[in-house]
Amino acid sequence: MNLLRNIADKIAAKKKSHFWIFFFVLILLSLAMLYFYLPFIPGHDSYFHFRRLQALMDGIKESPFLIYMDYTAIEGYGYFTKGFYPDFVLIPFAIIGNLTNLDFAYHFTVFTMTVLCGVFTYMAVNRIYKSSYAAAISAVLYTFALYRLLDVFHRGALGEAISFTFVPLAILGIYEIIKGDYKKWYILTIAFSLLFFNHALSTLLMFITVVILVSIYYKSMLKEPKRIKYLIIAGIVTIPVISYALFPMIEQLSSNSFYYEMNPLMSMEDSLLGTSAIISGLFMSIIYPLRTFTPAIGLLLTCGILLRLFVSGKSARLKSVDTGVIIGLVYVCMSSYWFPWSVFPFNKLGIIQIPWRLYEFASYFFAVAGGYYLALLLKSNLRRLIAGGLVVICTLFVLMNDAKLYHDTRITEDIKREALPENRYHLIGLEYLPVKVPSIEYLIERGDSVKSDHSNISNLERDKAVITFHTETNRTDNLELPLIYYKGYTAKLNGENISVSESDNGLVQIPVNKSGDIKVYYGGTIIQKLSWIITLLSILSLCAYIFLSKKKEKIRIVNE
């Protein structure tokens, strides 16, 4: 015991080593997570994200503006996932994928984002609550929270899983504006940019959470109006930074109507949880549950917030943690049948589809509470060391038990890697198909052909994303191509640009009035190209601003 006490005291004394000890444990837990979940069995959406990553890998090779189409989708008809589901965060992993392979890139993405999730949580909690111990415990609890594991493995919801990584940054950013150094407003800009570059729905929910926090702590901002100014600046600067994803998305959405508008993949009512599911979800993870996939908070986080029963005293920091717990509990309740989703303003949030997406944010608040409450309760270094060790061991139990559930339940799901009509070509609900497209069955039956009224078509060829063919005609005609229409297609007849429109079947249609060779490809729009340039310039400008601000601050400190 004396040996442990000496070790604990030495660790406590060397404050600079706290992060590196935590980081070492985080790496080990992240590697253990990947090991326990082997062999990989695809989750509900896994192969959809495989497709996204592969399309980006191909796009990097073809276009400096990253303008590309998933040209292999739906028997070559193409699917423009990128226009609706941002890919910016995946760019470095796509580059790695081109140097290695798709599978490695996907799993490396999961590993990297897991580590960064822990690091960002540690940074945020340590800055806000001035406790490296609370930061380390909170980071472990949040990074390996049961709902995040469900996202990563059971659901295969890579977009939402990655968004976990940036939630702590957003919380840190809004803290700096409300209570901290408002001149670090750029943290909030960076956080929201990364969130939007990855998952639009998580960005919306994070925005709602920030609005709630600002509403609670508005007095701090009224006392110092400059804080309001910097909050507005953070919001304004975010817009040009995310131009690459934002404006092309708006352009596509305003140019057409899509399946998700007429036939949503799921409604809010279909995804609500019963009271028993919510309550049982609060106690899942340590004991192996004999049940199928269920969204859950998990026993570790529940125990963490129950520690509040043993915490006494009052402080501003404790009050803020309690506030987070209350927000988290409300979010958990919002996933239930008895929450008034049909009442304004909640009835305007149907776009989120799945109310238990809010578990992502509840998990963060509960993890911070568990870490902070434990830090308050344990004063001796030895007790902190032992408790920290127990948290790590319990986390390993969570990983092992959930991995067993994952393998036992997913092994019964026959999800083939090959993209087939039966699995909708791994495009989930085909939400981004133009509504004029009758069905994928129609496209399959139509085949790889150019339809015309008066022209003879020959030499139809595909070279990746490019279609070429020869047409013979002596009168004006409209040709319908085997390509799903999205704004941005380019067509050339004998090297000269011709117009592109949408046919009655939601496909690319071009007019011809003479014979010749035709070339059609997705060349993008002016907005897509300008948005990419604006984003790059905005990122460079923001980086320069941060660098100069830090340099100016160092000079000021030296002069003082």
C-alpha positions as CSV (number, residue, x, y, z in Angstrom):
1,M,0.0,0.0,0.0
2,N,2.9,2.3,0.8
3,L,4.3,1.7,-2.7
4,L,1.0,2.6,-4.3
5,R,0.8,5.7,-2.1
6,N,4.3,6.8,-3.1
7,I,3.4,6.2,-6.8
8,A,0.2,8.2,-6.4
9,D,2.1,11.1,-4.7
10,K,4.8,11.2,-7.4
11,I,2.2,11.3,-10.1
12,A,0.3,14.1,-8.4
13,A,3.4,16.1,-7.9
14,K,4.5,15.9,-11.6
15,K,1.6,17.9,-13.0
16,K,3.2,18.1,-16.5
17,S,3.1,14.3,-16.7
18,H,-0.7,14.1,-16.1
19,F,-1.7,14.5,-19.7
20,W,0.9,12.0,-21.0
21,I,-0.1,9.4,-18.5
22,F,-3.7,9.9,-19.6
23,F,-2.7,9.8,-23.2
24,F,-0.9,6.5,-22.8
25,V,-4.0,5.0,-21.1
26,L,-6.2,6.4,-23.9
27,I,-4.0,4.8,-26.6
28,L,-4.1,1.5,-24.9
29,L,-7.9,1.6,-24.4
30,S,-8.4,2.6,-28.1
31,L,-6.3,-0.3,-29.3
32,A,-8.1,-2.6,-26.9
33,M,-11.4,-1.4,-28.3
34,L,-10.4,-2.3,-31.9
35,Y,-9.1,-5.6,-30.7
36,F,-12.2,-6.6,-28.8
37,Y,-14.5,-5.8,-31.7
38,L,-12.6,-8.0,-34.1
39,P,-13.6,-9.5,-36.5
40,F,-15.3,-6.6,-38.1
41,I,-18.9,-7.2,-38.8
42,P,-20.6,-4.3,-40.7
43,G,-23.2,-2.2,-38.8
44,H,-26.4,-0.9,-40.3
45,D,-24.6,2.0,-42.2
46,S,-21.0,0.8,-42.4
47,Y,-20.9,0.1,-46.1
48,F,-22.6,3.4,-46.8
49,H,-19.6,5.1,-45.3
50,F,-17.2,2.7,-47.0
51,R,-18.8,4.0,-50.3
52,R,-18.4,7.6,-49.2
53,L,-14.7,7.0,-48.4
54,Q,-14.0,5.1,-51.6
55,A,-15.7,7.8,-53.7
56,L,-13.6,10.5,-52.0
57,M,-10.4,8.4,-52.5
58,D,-11.3,8.3,-56.2
59,G,-12.2,12.0,-56.3
60,I,-8.8,13.0,-54.8
61,K,-7.1,11.3,-57.8
62,E,-9.4,13.0,-60.4
63,S,-10.2,16.5,-59.3
64,P,-8.1,19.3,-57.5
65,F,-11.4,20.9,-56.5
66,L,-12.7,17.6,-55.0
67,I,-15.6,17.7,-57.4
68,Y,-16.7,14.1,-57.9
69,M,-19.6,11.7,-58.3
70,D,-19.9,8.2,-56.8
71,Y,-20.0,6.9,-60.4
72,T,-20.1,3.3,-59.4
73,A,-23.4,3.6,-57.6
74,I,-26.7,2.1,-58.8
75,E,-25.3,0.2,-61.8
76,G,-23.2,3.2,-62.9
77,Y,-26.1,5.7,-62.8
78,G,-24.2,7.6,-60.1
79,Y,-25.1,9.1,-56.7
80,F,-24.1,12.5,-55.4
81,T,-23.7,11.7,-51.7
82,K,-21.0,14.3,-51.4
83,G,-23.4,17.1,-52.2
84,F,-25.5,16.4,-49.2
85,Y,-23.2,14.6,-46.8
86,P,-19.9,16.6,-46.2
87,D,-16.7,14.8,-46.6
88,F,-14.0,17.4,-45.6
89,V,-13.0,15.6,-42.3
90,L,-12.4,12.4,-44.2
91,I,-9.9,13.9,-46.7
92,P,-6.7,13.0,-44.8
93,F,-8.0,9.5,-44.3
94,A,-8.9,9.2,-48.0
95,I,-5.3,10.2,-48.8
96,I,-4.1,7.4,-46.4
97,G,-6.6,5.1,-48.1
98,N,-5.0,5.8,-51.5
99,L,-1.6,4.9,-50.0
100,T,-2.9,1.7,-48.3
101,N,-6.5,0.5,-48.9
102,L,-10.1,1.3,-48.1
103,D,-10.4,-1.0,-45.1
104,F,-7.3,0.3,-43.4
105,A,-8.4,3.9,-44.0
106,Y,-11.8,3.2,-42.4
107,H,-10.5,1.6,-39.3
108,F,-7.7,4.1,-38.9
109,T,-10.4,6.8,-39.0
110,V,-12.2,5.1,-36.1
111,F,-8.9,4.8,-34.1
112,T,-7.8,8.4,-34.8
113,M,-11.1,9.9,-34.0
114,T,-11.4,7.9,-30.8
115,V,-8.0,9.2,-29.6
116,L,-8.8,12.8,-30.6
117,C,-12.2,12.5,-28.8
118,G,-10.4,11.7,-25.6
119,V,-7.8,14.4,-26.1
120,F,-10.3,17.1,-26.9
121,T,-12.4,16.1,-23.9
122,Y,-9.4,16.2,-21.6
123,M,-8.5,19.7,-22.9
124,A,-12.0,21.0,-22.5
125,V,-12.7,19.7,-19.0
126,N,-9.2,20.6,-17.7
127,R,-9.6,24.2,-19.0
128,I,-13.1,24.7,-17.7
129,Y,-12.9,22.9,-14.3
130,K,-9.1,23.2,-13.6
131,S,-8.7,19.6,-12.7
132,S,-6.5,17.2,-14.7
133,Y,-8.0,14.3,-12.7
134,A,-11.6,15.2,-13.6
135,A,-10.5,15.7,-17.1
136,A,-8.9,12.3,-17.5
137,I,-11.9,10.5,-15.9
138,S,-14.4,12.5,-18.0
139,A,-12.5,11.8,-21.2
140,V,-12.4,8.0,-20.6
141,L,-16.1,7.9,-19.7
142,Y,-17.1,10.0,-22.8
143,T,-14.8,8.5,-25.4
144,F,-15.9,5.0,-24.5
145,A,-19.5,5.8,-23.7
146,L,-21.9,3.1,-24.6
147,Y,-23.8,5.2,-27.1
148,R,-20.6,6.1,-28.9
149,L,-19.8,2.4,-29.2
150,L,-23.3,1.7,-30.5
151,D,-22.7,4.4,-33.2
152,V,-19.2,3.2,-34.2
153,F,-19.9,-0.6,-34.3
154,H,-23.6,-1.6,-34.0
155,R,-24.9,1.2,-36.3
156,G,-21.8,1.8,-38.3
157,A,-22.9,5.5,-38.2
158,L,-19.4,6.9,-38.9
159,G,-20.6,10.5,-39.4
160,E,-22.3,10.7,-36.0
161,A,-19.5,8.7,-34.3
162,I,-16.9,11.2,-35.6
163,S,-19.0,14.1,-34.4
164,F,-18.5,13.0,-30.8
165,T,-14.9,14.1,-31.3
166,F,-15.8,17.8,-31.8
167,V,-18.6,18.2,-29.2
168,P,-16.0,18.9,-26.4
169,L,-14.4,21.6,-28.6
170,A,-17.7,23.3,-29.1
171,I,-18.4,23.2,-25.4
172,L,-14.9,24.7,-24.8
173,G,-15.5,27.3,-27.4
174,I,-18.8,28.5,-25.9
175,Y,-17.2,28.5,-22.4
176,E,-14.5,30.8,-23.6
177,I,-17.0,33.2,-25.0
178,I,-19.4,33.1,-22.0
179,K,-17.0,32.8,-19.1
180,G,-13.4,32.5,-20.3
181,D,-11.1,34.3,-22.7
182,Y,-13.5,35.6,-25.3
183,K,-10.6,36.4,-27.6
184,K,-10.4,32.7,-28.2
185,W,-13.8,32.8,-30.0
186,Y,-12.1,31.0,-32.9
187,I,-12.4,27.7,-30.9
188,L,-16.1,27.8,-31.4
189,T,-15.7,28.5,-35.1
190,I,-13.3,25.6,-35.5
191,A,-15.6,23.2,-33.6
192,F,-18.7,24.1,-35.5
193,S,-16.8,24.0,-38.8
194,L,-15.5,20.5,-38.1
195,L,-18.9,19.4,-37.0
196,F,-20.6,20.7,-40.1
197,F,-17.8,19.3,-42.3
198,N,-18.7,15.9,-40.9
199,H,-22.4,15.6,-39.9
200,A,-25.0,18.3,-40.5
201,L,-27.6,16.9,-38.0
202,S,-25.1,16.7,-35.1
203,T,-24.2,20.3,-36.0
204,L,-27.9,21.3,-35.6
205,L,-28.2,19.5,-32.2
206,M,-25.0,21.1,-31.1
207,F,-26.3,24.5,-32.1
208,I,-29.5,23.9,-30.1
209,T,-27.3,22.9,-27.1
210,V,-25.3,26.1,-27.4
211,V,-28.5,28.2,-27.6
212,I,-29.6,26.5,-24.3
213,L,-26.3,27.2,-22.6
214,V,-26.3,30.9,-23.8
215,S,-29.9,31.2,-22.5
216,I,-28.8,29.9,-19.1
217,Y,-25.7,32.0,-18.8
218,Y,-26.9,35.1,-20.6
219,K,-26.1,37.4,-17.6
220,S,-22.4,36.9,-18.0
221,M,-22.7,38.1,-21.5
222,L,-24.9,41.1,-20.6
223,K,-22.3,42.2,-18.0
224,E,-19.6,42.2,-20.8
225,P,-21.3,43.0,-24.1
226,K,-18.0,42.3,-25.8
227,R,-18.8,38.6,-25.3
228,I,-21.9,38.9,-27.4
229,K,-19.9,40.6,-30.1
230,Y,-17.4,37.7,-30.2
231,L,-20.2,35.2,-30.2
232,I,-21.5,36.9,-33.4
233,I,-18.0,37.0,-34.9
234,A,-17.6,33.3,-34.3
235,G,-20.8,32.6,-36.1
236,I,-20.1,34.9,-39.0
237,V,-16.6,33.5,-39.6
238,T,-17.9,30.0,-39.5
239,I,-19.9,30.6,-42.7
240,P,-17.0,31.2,-45.1
241,V,-15.0,28.4,-43.5
242,I,-17.7,25.8,-44.2
243,S,-18.4,27.2,-47.7
244,Y,-17.0,24.1,-49.3
245,A,-19.9,22.0,-47.9
246,L,-22.6,24.6,-47.1
247,F,-23.2,26.4,-50.4
248,P,-23.0,23.4,-52.7
249,M,-25.5,21.7,-50.4
250,I,-27.9,24.6,-50.6
251,E,-27.4,24.7,-54.3
252,Q,-28.4,21.1,-54.8
253,L,-31.3,21.3,-52.3
254,S,-32.7,24.3,-54.1
255,S,-32.3,22.9,-57.6
256,N,-34.5,19.8,-57.2
257,S,-36.7,17.7,-55.0
258,F,-35.4,14.5,-53.5
259,Y,-36.7,11.2,-52.0
260,Y,-36.1,12.3,-48.4
261,E,-38.7,15.0,-48.8
262,M,-41.4,12.8,-50.1
263,N,-40.5,9.5,-48.5
264,P,-38.4,10.0,-45.3
265,L,-36.3,7.0,-44.3
266,M,-37.8,7.1,-40.8
267,S,-40.1,9.4,-38.9
268,M,-39.7,10.7,-35.4
269,E,-42.5,8.5,-34.2
270,D,-40.9,5.4,-35.4
271,S,-37.7,6.0,-33.4
272,L,-39.1,7.0,-30.0
273,L,-38.2,4.7,-27.1
274,G,-40.4,3.3,-24.4
275,T,-39.9,4.0,-20.7
276,S,-38.6,0.5,-20.1
277,A,-36.0,0.9,-22.9
278,I,-34.8,4.2,-21.5
279,I,-34.5,3.0,-17.9
280,S,-32.8,-0.3,-18.9
281,G,-30.5,1.7,-21.1
282,L,-29.3,3.6,-18.1
283,F,-27.9,0.4,-16.6
284,M,-26.6,-1.5,-19.6
285,S,-22.9,-2.3,-20.4
286,I,-21.3,-4.0,-17.4
287,I,-23.6,-6.9,-17.2
288,Y,-24.0,-8.7,-20.6
289,P,-27.6,-8.0,-21.7
290,L,-29.6,-10.7,-23.4
291,R,-31.2,-8.3,-25.9
292,T,-30.7,-6.8,-29.3
293,F,-29.4,-3.4,-30.3
294,T,-30.8,-0.6,-28.1
295,P,-29.7,3.0,-27.7
296,A,-28.4,3.4,-24.2
297,I,-26.5,5.7,-21.8
298,G,-24.9,2.8,-19.9
299,L,-24.2,2.0,-16.2
300,L,-20.9,3.8,-15.9
301,L,-22.3,7.2,-16.8
302,T,-25.4,6.5,-14.7
303,C,-23.2,5.7,-11.7
304,G,-21.2,8.8,-12.4
305,I,-24.1,11.2,-12.0
306,L,-25.4,9.3,-9.0
307,L,-22.1,10.3,-7.2
308,R,-23.8,13.7,-6.8
309,L,-25.7,12.3,-3.9
310,F,-22.4,12.2,-1.9
311,V,-21.1,15.6,-3.0
312,S,-21.6,18.5,-0.6
313,G,-20.9,22.2,-0.8
314,K,-21.6,24.9,-3.4
315,S,-19.5,26.4,-6.1
316,A,-20.0,27.9,-9.6
317,R,-18.2,25.0,-11.2
318,L,-20.3,22.4,-9.3
319,K,-23.5,24.3,-10.3
320,S,-22.4,24.3,-14.0
321,V,-21.8,20.5,-13.8
322,D,-25.3,20.1,-12.2
323,T,-26.7,22.2,-15.0
324,G,-25.2,19.9,-17.6
325,V,-26.6,16.9,-15.9
326,I,-30.1,18.4,-16.0
327,I,-29.7,19.2,-19.7
328,G,-28.6,15.6,-20.2
329,L,-31.5,14.2,-18.3
330,V,-33.9,16.3,-20.4
331,Y,-32.2,15.0,-23.6
332,V,-32.7,11.4,-22.4
333,C,-36.4,12.1,-21.7
334,M,-36.8,13.6,-25.1
335,S,-36.2,10.2,-26.7
336,S,-39.4,8.8,-25.1
337,Y,-42.9,8.3,-26.4
338,W,-44.4,10.7,-23.8
339,F,-42.3,13.7,-24.8
340,P,-44.5,16.2,-26.6
341,W,-42.8,16.1,-30.0
342,S,-46.1,17.1,-31.7
343,V,-46.1,20.5,-29.9
344,F,-44.3,23.6,-31.1
345,P,-41.4,24.2,-31.3
346,F,-40.5,20.5,-31.0
347,N,-42.6,19.6,-34.1
348,K,-40.2,21.6,-36.2
349,L,-37.3,19.2,-35.4
350,G,-38.5,16.3,-37.4
351,I,-35.4,16.5,-39.5
352,I,-33.3,14.9,-36.9
353,Q,-35.4,11.7,-37.4
354,I,-34.0,9.9,-34.4
355,P,-34.5,11.6,-31.0
356,W,-32.0,9.5,-29.2
357,R,-29.3,11.2,-31.2
358,L,-29.4,13.5,-28.2
359,Y,-27.7,10.7,-26.2
360,E,-24.5,12.0,-27.7
361,F,-24.7,15.2,-25.8
362,A,-26.2,13.6,-22.7
363,S,-23.2,11.3,-22.6
364,Y,-20.9,14.3,-22.6
365,F,-22.6,16.0,-19.8
366,F,-22.9,12.8,-17.7
367,A,-19.2,12.0,-18.3
368,V,-18.1,15.4,-17.2
369,A,-20.3,15.1,-14.1
370,G,-18.8,11.7,-13.3
371,G,-15.3,12.9,-13.6
372,Y,-15.9,16.1,-11.6
373,Y,-17.9,14.6,-8.8
374,L,-15.3,11.9,-8.4
375,A,-12.5,14.5,-8.2
376,L,-14.5,16.4,-5.5
377,L,-15.1,13.2,-3.5
378,L,-11.6,11.8,-3.5
379,K,-9.0,14.0,-1.9
380,S,-6.1,11.6,-1.3
381,N,-3.8,10.8,-4.2
382,L,-4.0,7.1,-3.4
383,R,-7.7,7.0,-3.6
384,R,-7.7,8.9,-6.8
385,L,-5.2,6.4,-8.3
386,I,-7.2,3.4,-7.3
387,A,-10.5,5.0,-8.5
388,G,-8.9,5.9,-11.8
389,G,-7.7,2.3,-12.2
390,L,-11.2,1.0,-11.4
391,V,-12.7,3.3,-14.1
392,V,-10.2,2.0,-16.6
393,I,-11.0,-1.7,-15.7
394,C,-14.7,-1.0,-15.8
395,T,-14.3,0.6,-19.2
396,L,-12.5,-2.6,-20.4
397,F,-15.4,-4.6,-19.1
398,V,-17.8,-2.4,-21.1
399,L,-15.7,-2.9,-24.2
400,M,-15.6,-6.6,-23.8
401,N,-19.2,-7.1,-23.0
402,D,-20.5,-4.8,-25.7
403,A,-18.2,-6.4,-28.2
404,K,-19.8,-9.8,-27.3
405,L,-23.2,-8.3,-27.8
406,Y,-22.0,-6.8,-31.1
407,H,-20.8,-10.1,-32.4
408,D,-23.8,-12.1,-31.1
409,T,-26.3,-9.8,-32.7
410,R,-24.5,-8.6,-35.8
411,I,-23.5,-12.1,-36.9
412,T,-27.1,-12.8,-37.6
413,E,-27.3,-9.9,-40.0
414,D,-26.5,-11.0,-43.6
415,I,-25.1,-7.7,-44.9
416,K,-23.2,-8.4,-48.0
417,R,-20.3,-6.2,-48.9
418,E,-21.3,-6.3,-52.6
419,A,-23.6,-3.4,-53.5
420,L,-26.8,-5.0,-54.7
421,P,-30.5,-4.0,-55.3
422,E,-31.4,-6.0,-52.2
423,N,-29.3,-3.8,-50.0
424,R,-30.1,-0.6,-52.0
425,Y,-26.5,-0.5,-53.2
426,H,-25.5,0.4,-49.6
427,L,-27.1,3.9,-50.0
428,I,-29.4,3.4,-47.0
429,G,-32.7,5.0,-47.9
430,L,-31.7,6.5,-51.3
431,E,-32.6,9.9,-49.7
432,Y,-30.7,11.9,-52.3
433,L,-32.4,10.5,-55.4
434,P,-34.4,13.1,-57.4
435,V,-38.1,12.4,-56.9
436,K,-38.6,12.0,-60.6
437,V,-36.6,8.8,-60.6
438,P,-39.4,6.1,-60.5
439,S,-37.3,3.6,-58.6
440,I,-34.0,1.8,-58.6
441,E,-35.8,-1.2,-60.1
442,Y,-36.7,1.1,-63.0
443,L,-33.0,2.0,-63.5
444,I,-32.0,-1.6,-63.4
445,E,-34.6,-2.5,-66.0
446,R,-33.7,0.5,-68.1
447,G,-30.0,-0.6,-68.3
448,D,-26.9,1.1,-69.6
449,S,-28.4,2.7,-72.6
450,V,-29.0,6.1,-74.1
451,K,-32.7,6.7,-75.0
452,S,-33.7,8.8,-78.0
453,D,-36.6,9.5,-80.3
454,H,-34.8,10.1,-83.6
455,S,-31.1,9.4,-83.1
456,N,-28.9,6.3,-83.6
457,I,-26.5,5.8,-80.7
458,S,-23.3,3.8,-81.1
459,N,-20.0,3.3,-79.3
460,L,-21.3,3.9,-75.8
461,E,-18.4,3.7,-73.4
462,R,-17.7,4.5,-69.8
463,D,-14.3,5.5,-68.4
464,K,-14.8,5.9,-64.7
465,A,-17.0,9.0,-64.4
466,V,-17.0,9.9,-68.1
467,I,-19.5,8.6,-70.7
468,T,-18.8,8.9,-74.4
469,F,-20.8,7.8,-77.4
470,H,-21.6,8.7,-81.0
471,T,-24.9,10.0,-82.2
472,E,-26.3,10.1,-85.7
473,T,-29.2,12.4,-86.3
474,N,-30.6,14.8,-88.9
475,R,-33.1,16.6,-86.7
476,T,-33.4,18.1,-83.2
477,D,-33.6,15.4,-80.5
478,N,-33.4,14.9,-76.8
479,L,-31.1,12.2,-75.5
480,E,-31.7,10.6,-72.1
481,L,-28.5,9.2,-70.5
482,P,-28.0,6.4,-68.0
483,L,-27.0,9.0,-65.3
484,I,-29.1,10.3,-62.4
485,Y,-29.4,14.1,-62.7
486,Y,-27.7,16.4,-60.3
487,K,-26.9,20.0,-61.0
488,G,-23.3,20.2,-62.2
489,Y,-23.2,17.8,-65.2
490,T,-21.2,18.9,-68.2
491,A,-21.9,17.7,-71.8
492,K,-20.0,18.3,-75.0
493,L,-21.0,17.6,-78.6
494,N,-17.9,17.6,-80.9
495,G,-16.0,19.5,-78.2
496,E,-18.6,22.2,-77.8
497,N,-20.7,22.7,-74.6
498,I,-24.3,21.8,-74.8
499,S,-27.0,22.3,-72.1
500,V,-27.9,19.7,-69.5
501,S,-31.4,19.3,-68.0
502,E,-33.4,16.7,-66.0
503,S,-35.6,14.3,-67.9
504,D,-39.1,13.2,-66.8
505,N,-37.4,10.2,-65.2
506,G,-34.9,12.2,-63.2
507,L,-32.0,11.4,-65.5
508,V,-29.5,13.5,-67.4
509,Q,-31.0,14.8,-70.6
510,I,-29.2,16.7,-73.4
511,P,-30.4,18.2,-76.7
512,V,-28.7,17.5,-80.0
513,N,-29.3,18.9,-83.4
514,K,-26.5,17.3,-85.4
515,S,-24.4,14.2,-85.5
516,G,-21.2,13.8,-83.6
517,D,-19.3,12.6,-80.6
518,I,-20.7,13.3,-77.2
519,K,-18.9,13.4,-73.8
520,V,-20.7,13.7,-70.5
521,Y,-19.2,13.9,-67.0
522,Y,-19.8,15.6,-63.7
523,G,-17.7,18.8,-63.9
524,G,-19.4,20.6,-61.0
525,T,-20.7,24.1,-60.7
526,I,-19.1,27.5,-60.3
527,I,-20.5,27.6,-56.7
528,Q,-18.7,24.3,-55.9
529,K,-15.4,25.6,-57.2
530,L,-15.7,29.0,-55.6
531,S,-16.8,27.5,-52.3
532,W,-13.7,25.3,-52.2
533,I,-11.4,28.3,-52.8
534,I,-13.3,30.4,-50.2
535,T,-12.9,27.6,-47.6
536,L,-9.2,27.2,-48.2
537,L,-8.6,31.0,-48.0
538,S,-10.8,31.2,-44.9
539,I,-8.9,28.4,-43.2
540,L,-5.5,30.0,-44.0
541,S,-6.8,33.4,-42.8
542,L,-8.1,32.0,-39.6
543,C,-4.8,30.1,-39.0
544,A,-2.9,33.4,-39.6
545,Y,-5.2,35.3,-37.2
546,I,-4.7,32.7,-34.5
547,F,-0.9,32.7,-35.0
548,L,-0.6,36.5,-34.9
549,S,-3.0,36.7,-31.8
550,K,-0.8,34.2,-29.9
551,K,2.3,36.0,-30.9
552,K,0.9,39.4,-29.8
553,E,-0.2,37.9,-26.5
554,K,3.3,36.5,-25.9
555,I,4.8,39.9,-26.6
556,R,2.3,41.6,-24.2
557,I,3.2,39.1,-21.4
558,V,6.9,39.7,-21.9
559,N,6.5,43.4,-21.8
560,E,4.5,43.2,-18.5
